[in-house]
Amino acid sequence: MSDKPKTEIIIVHETVLQSYLVDTSTFILFLALIGIGVYLDSTAMQWIGAFVGFFTIAGRANRKRRMSIDEAHKRLDELEASL
């Protein structure tokens, strides 16, 4: 196995509007997949839309906690020291 370090994403600044836009786009994706399935009378498309939505919600619920700027700096220093 490879000892490649795990990729981490640290968002230093995100406005409330940006957060709402991400949440809204996730909801629209979920709604669109199910809606297209209803429009096409495709049960499979509706189920796929539901699975995508549930996995997306579960993934967002498992996000790591948000960091303050000081905590993010500390984490970046730890990552840099480990290189």
DRENTORKOL-3810 file (N, C-alpha, C; in nm, 4 decimals):
REM DRENTORKOL-3810
@n.u->0.0831; n.v->-0.1190; n.w->0.0000; ca.u->0.0000; ca.v->0.0000; ca.w->0.0000; c.u->0.0875; c.v->0.1252; c.w->0.0000
@n.u->0.0312; n.v->0.2299; n.w->-0.0508; ca.u->0.1008; ca.v->0.3570; ca.w->-0.0587; c.u->0.0837; c.v->0.4345; c.w->0.0720
@n.u->0.1891; n.v->0.5058; n.w->0.1104; ca.u->0.1827; ca.v->0.5900; ca.w->0.2299; c.u->0.1519; c.v->0.7343; c.w->0.1917
@n.u->0.0763; n.v->0.7505; n.w->0.0856; ca.u->0.0412; ca.v->0.8834; ca.w->0.0386; c.u->-0.0473; c.v->0.9521; c.w->0.1426
@n.u->-0.0144; n.v->1.0768; n.w->0.1800; ca.u->-0.0957; ca.v->1.1448; ca.w->0.2815; c.u->-0.2360; c.v->1.1735; c.w->0.2311
@n.u->-0.3296; n.v->1.1734; n.w->0.3238; ca.u->-0.4700; ca.v->1.2000; ca.w->0.2922; c.u->-0.4863; c.v->1.3482; c.w->0.2579
@n.u->-0.5585; n.v->1.3751; n.w->0.1512; ca.u->-0.5836; ca.v->1.5132; ca.w->0.1100; c.u->-0.6816; c.v->1.5785; c.w->0.2065
@n.u->-0.6471; n.v->1.6985; n.w->0.2504; ca.u->-0.7356; ca.v->1.7745; ca.w->0.3384; c.u->-0.7696; c.v->1.9059; c.w->0.2718
@n.u->-0.8931; n.v->1.9489; n.w->0.2870; ca.u->-0.9369; ca.v->2.0779; ca.w->0.2349; c.u->-0.9737; c.v->2.1645; c.w->0.3541
@n.u->-0.9110; n.v->2.2794; n.w->0.3620; ca.u->-0.9397; ca.v->2.3727; ca.w->0.4711; c.u->-0.9952; c.v->2.4994; c.w->0.4081
@n.u->-1.1213; n.v->2.5290; n.w->0.4367; ca.u->-1.1834; ca.v->2.6506; ca.w->0.3873; c.u->-1.1622; c.v->2.7580; c.w->0.4922
@n.u->-1.0886; n.v->2.8606; n.w->0.4541; ca.u->-1.0543; ca.v->2.9652; ca.w->0.5496; c.u->-1.1690; c.v->3.0642; c.w->0.5640
@n.u->-1.2395; n.v->3.0896; n.w->0.4550; ca.u->-1.3484; ca.v->3.1866; ca.w->0.4623; c.u->-1.4635; c.v->3.1400; c.w->0.3744
@n.u->-1.5812; n.v->3.1380; n.w->0.4298; ca.u->-1.7015; ca.v->3.1056; ca.w->0.3553; c.u->-1.8132; c.v->3.1912; c.w->0.4118
@n.u->-1.8754; n.v->3.2682; n.w->0.3256; ca.u->-1.9836; ca.v->3.3543; ca.w->0.3720; c.u->-2.1106; c.v->3.2719; c.w->0.3900
@n.u->-2.2061; n.v->3.3297; n.w->0.4583; ca.u->-2.3345; ca.v->3.2642; ca.w->0.4781; c.u->-2.4015; c.v->3.2419; c.w->0.3425
@n.u->-2.3912; n.v->3.3403; n.w->0.2540; ca.u->-2.4500; ca.v->3.3277; ca.w->0.1207; c.u->-2.3879; c.v->3.2102; c.w->0.0449
@n.u->-2.2557; n.v->3.1955; n.w->0.0509; ca.u->-2.1899; ca.v->3.0832; ca.w->-0.0161; c.u->-2.2375; c.v->2.9501; c.w->0.0413
@n.u->-2.2528; n.v->2.9442; n.w->0.1713; ca.u->-2.3011; ca.v->2.8225; ca.w->0.2353; c.u->-2.4435; c.v->2.7900; c.w->0.1895
@n.u->-2.5287; n.v->2.8915; n.w->0.1845; ca.u->-2.6659; ca.v->2.8714; ca.w->0.1373; c.u->-2.6688; c.v->2.8262; c.w->-0.0085
@n.u->-2.5809; n.v->2.8823; n.w->-0.0909; ca.u->-2.5767; ca.v->2.8436; ca.w->-0.2323; c.u->-2.5370; c.v->2.6971; c.w->-0.2482
@n.u->-2.4418; n.v->2.6510; n.w->-0.1681; ca.u->-2.4016; ca.v->2.5102; ca.w->-0.1736; c.u->-2.5182; c.v->2.4212; c.w->-0.1322
@n.u->-2.5856; n.v->2.4572; n.w->-0.0243; ca.u->-2.7002; ca.v->2.3790; ca.w->0.0222; c.u->-2.8138; c.v->2.3791; c.w->-0.0799
@n.u->-2.8386; n.v->2.4949; n.w->-0.1406; ca.u->-2.9448; ca.v->2.5061; ca.w->-0.2404; c.u->-2.9141; c.v->2.4217; c.w->-0.3634
@n.u->-2.7885; n.v->2.4253; n.w->-0.4096; ca.u->-2.7527; ca.v->2.3455; ca.w->-0.5273; c.u->-2.7654; c.v->2.1964; c.w->-0.4985
@n.u->-2.7334; n.v->2.1546; n.w->-0.3783; ca.u->-2.7499; ca.v->2.0142; ca.w->-0.3402; c.u->-2.8978; c.v->1.9753; c.w->-0.3432
@n.u->-2.9822; n.v->2.0609; n.w->-0.2885; ca.u->-3.1259; ca.v->2.0338; ca.w->-0.2874; c.u->-3.1827; c.v->2.0307; c.w->-0.4292
@n.u->-3.1373; n.v->2.1221; n.w->-0.5154; ca.u->-3.1861; ca.v->2.1258; ca.w->-0.6542; c.u->-3.1450; c.v->1.9986; c.w->-0.7286
@n.u->-3.0228; n.v->1.9505; n.w->-0.7060; ca.u->-2.9795; ca.v->1.8251; ca.w->-0.7686; c.u->-3.0707; c.v->1.7107; c.w->-0.7260
@n.u->-3.0945; n.v->1.7012; n.w->-0.5969; ca.u->-3.1808; ca.v->1.5974; ca.w->-0.5400; c.u->-3.3212; c.v->1.6057; c.w->-0.6013
@n.u->-3.3778; n.v->1.7247; n.w->-0.6037; ca.u->-3.5121; ca.v->1.7466; ca.w->-0.6559; c.u->-3.5185; c.v->1.7220; c.w->-0.8063
@n.u->-3.4158; n.v->1.7641; n.w->-0.8789; ca.u->-3.4152; ca.v->1.7479; ca.w->-1.0244; c.u->-3.4121; c.v->1.6005; c.w->-1.0638
@n.u->-3.3292; n.v->1.5216; n.w->-0.9991; ca.u->-3.3212; ca.v->1.3799; ca.w->-1.0343; c.u->-3.4539; c.v->1.3087; c.w->-1.0104
@n.u->-3.5151; n.v->1.3360; n.w->-0.8976; ca.u->-3.6436; ca.v->1.2736; ca.w->-0.8693; c.u->-3.7513; c.v->1.3314; c.w->-0.9615
@n.u->-3.7476; n.v->1.4630; n.w->-0.9833; ca.u->-3.8462; ca.v->1.5273; ca.w->-1.0700; c.u->-3.8402; c.v->1.4774; c.w->-1.2134
@n.u->-3.7195; n.v->1.4597; n.w->-1.2660; ca.u->-3.7054; ca.v->1.4058; ca.w->-1.4010; c.u->-3.7592; c.v->1.2633; c.w->-1.4054
@n.u->-3.7329; n.v->1.1867; n.w->-1.3003; ca.u->-3.7859; ca.v->1.0503; ca.w->-1.2933; c.u->-3.9379; c.v->1.0479; c.w->-1.2928
@n.u->-3.9991; n.v->1.1415; n.w->-1.2217; ca.u->-4.1454; ca.v->1.1503; ca.w->-1.2193; c.u->-4.1959; c.v->1.1909; c.w->-1.3574
@n.u->-4.1307; n.v->1.2909; n.w->-1.4173; ca.u->-4.1718; ca.v->1.3393; ca.w->-1.5497; c.u->-4.1622; c.v->1.2290; c.w->-1.6547
@n.u->-4.0536; n.v->1.1505; n.w->-1.6491; ca.u->-4.0353; ca.v->1.0427; ca.w->-1.7468; c.u->-4.1061; c.v->0.9137; c.w->-1.7059
@n.u->-4.1725; n.v->0.9172; n.w->-1.5918; ca.u->-4.2395; ca.v->0.7985; ca.w->-1.5374; c.u->-4.1402; c.v->0.6831; c.w->-1.5209
@n.u->-4.0210; n.v->0.7187; n.w->-1.4667; ca.u->-3.9141; ca.v->0.6212; ca.w->-1.4485; c.u->-3.8904; c.v->0.5992; c.w->-1.2990
@n.u->-3.9337; n.v->0.4853; n.w->-1.2513; ca.u->-3.9127; ca.v->0.4524; ca.w->-1.1103; c.u->-3.7643; c.v->0.4419; c.w->-1.0788
@n.u->-3.6871; n.v->0.3880; n.w->-1.1731; ca.u->-3.5426; ca.v->0.3746; ca.w->-1.1514; c.u->-3.4776; c.v->0.5109; c.w->-1.1319
@n.u->-3.5146; n.v->0.6094; n.w->-1.2127; ca.u->-3.4575; ca.v->0.7438; ca.w->-1.1997; c.u->-3.4969; c.v->0.8055; c.w->-1.0658
@n.u->-3.6177; n.v->0.7813; n.w->-1.0213; ca.u->-3.6618; ca.v->0.8331; ca.w->-0.8912; c.u->-3.5792; c.v->0.7711; c.w->-0.7789
@n.u->-3.5549; n.v->0.6409; n.w->-0.7865; ca.u->-3.4745; ca.v->0.5741; ca.w->-0.6840; c.u->-3.3294; c.v->0.6231; c.w->-0.6866
@n.u->-3.2748; n.v->0.6402; n.w->-0.8060; ca.u->-3.1375; ca.v->0.6925; ca.w->-0.8169; c.u->-3.1306; c.v->0.8316; c.w->-0.7555
@n.u->-3.2298; n.v->0.9148; n.w->-0.7846; ca.u->-3.2347; ca.v->1.0488; ca.w->-0.7252; c.u->-3.2400; c.v->1.0426; c.w->-0.5736
@n.u->-3.3193; n.v->0.9497; n.w->-0.5199; ca.u->-3.3287; ca.v->0.9345; ca.w->-0.3747; c.u->-3.1957; c.v->0.8880; c.w->-0.3164
@n.u->-3.1308; n.v->0.7901; n.w->-0.3817; ca.u->-3.0012; ca.v->0.7419; ca.w->-0.3320; c.u->-2.8959; c.v->0.8516; c.w->-0.3356
@n.u->-2.8892; n.v->0.9253; n.w->-0.4459; ca.u->-2.7925; ca.v->1.0353; ca.w->-0.4564; c.u->-2.8194; c.v->1.1370; c.w->-0.3460
@n.u->-2.9451; n.v->1.1707; n.w->-0.3248; ca.u->-2.9799; ca.v->1.2672; ca.w->-0.2210; c.u->-2.9424; c.v->1.2196; c.w->-0.0817
@n.u->-2.9733; n.v->1.0939; n.w->-0.0520; ca.u->-2.9421; ca.v->1.0416; ca.w->0.0810; c.u->-2.7905; c.v->1.0315; c.w->0.1042
@n.u->-2.7171; n.v->0.9874; n.w->0.0013; ca.u->-2.5714; ca.v->0.9804; ca.w->0.0158; c.u->-2.5106; c.v->1.1195; c.w->0.0292
@n.u->-2.5648; n.v->1.2156; n.w->-0.0425; ca.u->-2.5162; ca.v->1.3529; ca.w->-0.0311; c.u->-2.5425; c.v->1.4079; c.w->0.1087
@n.u->-2.6621; n.v->1.3845; n.w->0.1600; ca.u->-2.6958; ca.v->1.4316; ca.w->0.2948; c.u->-2.6069; c.v->1.3631; c.w->0.3986
@n.u->-2.5858; n.v->1.2326; n.w->0.3834; ca.u->-2.4991; ca.v->1.1601; ca.w->0.4773; c.u->-2.3559; c.v->1.2114; c.w->0.4692
@n.u->-2.3089; n.v->1.2385; n.w->0.3502; ca.u->-2.1729; ca.v->1.2908; ca.w->0.3342; c.u->-2.1563; c.v->1.4273; c.w->0.3960
@n.u->-2.2555; n.v->1.5110; n.w->0.3793; ca.u->-2.2484; ca.v->1.6445; ca.w->0.4387; c.u->-2.2576; c.v->1.6378; c.w->0.5911
@n.u->-2.3339; n.v->1.5407; n.w->0.6426; ca.u->-2.3469; ca.v->1.5266; ca.w->0.7878; c.u->-2.2164; c.v->1.4787; c.w->0.8503
@n.u->-2.1358; n.v->1.4057; n.w->0.7734; ca.u->-2.0092; ca.v->1.3534; ca.w->0.8253; c.u->-1.8923; c.v->1.4484; c.w->0.8059
@n.u->-1.9197; n.v->1.5682; n.w->0.7565; ca.u->-1.8107; ca.v->1.6651; ca.w->0.7385; c.u->-1.7445; c.v->1.6928; c.w->0.8725
@n.u->-1.6162; n.v->1.7156; n.w->0.8642; ca.u->-1.5460; ca.v->1.7513; ca.w->0.9874; c.u->-1.5903; c.v->1.8906; c.w->1.0311
@n.u->-1.5730; n.v->1.9166; n.w->1.1568; ca.u->-1.6162; ca.v->2.0458; ca.w->1.2093; c.u->-1.5390; c.v->2.1591; c.w->1.1432
@n.u->-1.5971; n.v->2.2721; n.w->1.1416; ca.u->-1.5323; ca.v->2.3892; ca.w->1.0825; c.u->-1.4294; c.v->2.4433; c.w->1.1799
@n.u->-1.3259; n.v->2.5039; n.w->1.1250; ca.u->-1.2175; ca.v->2.5569; ca.w->1.2067; c.u->-1.2192; c.v->2.7089; c.w->1.2035
@n.u->-1.1703; n.v->2.7660; n.w->1.3122; ca.u->-1.1473; ca.v->2.9102; ca.w->1.3112; c.u->-1.0194; c.v->2.9343; c.w->1.2308
@n.u->-0.9898; n.v->3.0589; n.w->1.2023; ca.u->-0.8682; ca.v->3.0896; ca.w->1.1261; c.u->-0.7446; c.v->3.0467; c.w->1.2040
@n.u->-0.7444; n.v->3.0682; n.w->1.3350; ca.u->-0.6293; ca.v->3.0269; ca.w->1.4164; c.u->-0.6123; c.v->2.8753; c.w->1.4152
@n.u->-0.7225; n.v->2.8016; n.w->1.4246; ca.u->-0.7160; ca.v->2.6556; ca.w->1.4205; c.u->-0.6666; c.v->2.6073; c.w->1.2839
@n.u->-0.7108; n.v->2.6747; n.w->1.1773; ca.u->-0.6664; ca.v->2.6376; ca.w->1.0428; c.u->-0.5166; c.v->2.6624; c.w->1.0270
@n.u->-0.4678; n.v->2.7757; n.w->1.0789; ca.u->-0.3234; ca.v->2.8038; ca.w->1.0743; c.u->-0.2455; c.v->2.6969; c.w->1.1502
@n.u->-0.2952; n.v->2.6592; n.w->1.2668; ca.u->-0.2282; ca.v->2.5573; ca.w->1.3469; c.u->-0.2230; c.v->2.4246; c.w->1.2709
@n.u->-0.3354; n.v->2.3879; n.w->1.2088; ca.u->-0.3406; ca.v->2.2616; ca.w->1.1324; c.u->-0.2459; c.v->2.2665; c.w->1.0131
@n.u->-0.2408; n.v->2.3801; n.w->0.9442; ca.u->-0.1480; ca.v->2.3942; ca.w->0.8322; c.u->-0.0029; c.v->2.3840; c.w->0.8778
@n.u->0.0285; n.v->2.4421; n.w->0.9935; ca.u->0.1641; ca.v->2.4307; ca.w->1.0491; c.u->0.1970; c.v->2.2851; c.w->1.0812
@n.u->0.0996; n.v->2.2111; n.w->1.1361; ca.u->0.1211; ca.v->2.0688; ca.w->1.1648; c.u->0.1465; c.v->1.9906; c.w->1.0372
@n.u->0.0688; n.v->2.0189; n.w->0.9337; ca.u->0.0865; ca.v->1.9498; ca.w->0.8056; c.u->0.2226; c.v->1.9808; c.w->0.7435
@n.u->0.2621; n.v->2.1086; n.w->0.7533; ca.u->0.3911; ca.v->2.1489; ca.w->0.6971; c.u->0.5067; c.v->2.0837; c.w->0.7728
@n.u->0.4934; n.v->2.0720; n.w->0.9052; ca.u->0.5980; ca.v->2.0093; ca.w->0.9864; c.u->0.6125; c.v->1.8617; c.w->0.9573
@n.u->0.5038; n.v->1.7974; n.w->0.9144; ca.u->0.5092; ca.v->1.6537; ca.w->0.8900; c.u->0.5703; c.v->1.6186; c.w->0.7546
@n.u->0.5941; n.v->1.7183; n.w->0.6706; ca.u->0.6516; ca.v->1.6925; ca.w->0.5375; c.u->0.7976; c.v->1.6645; c.w->0.5422
END
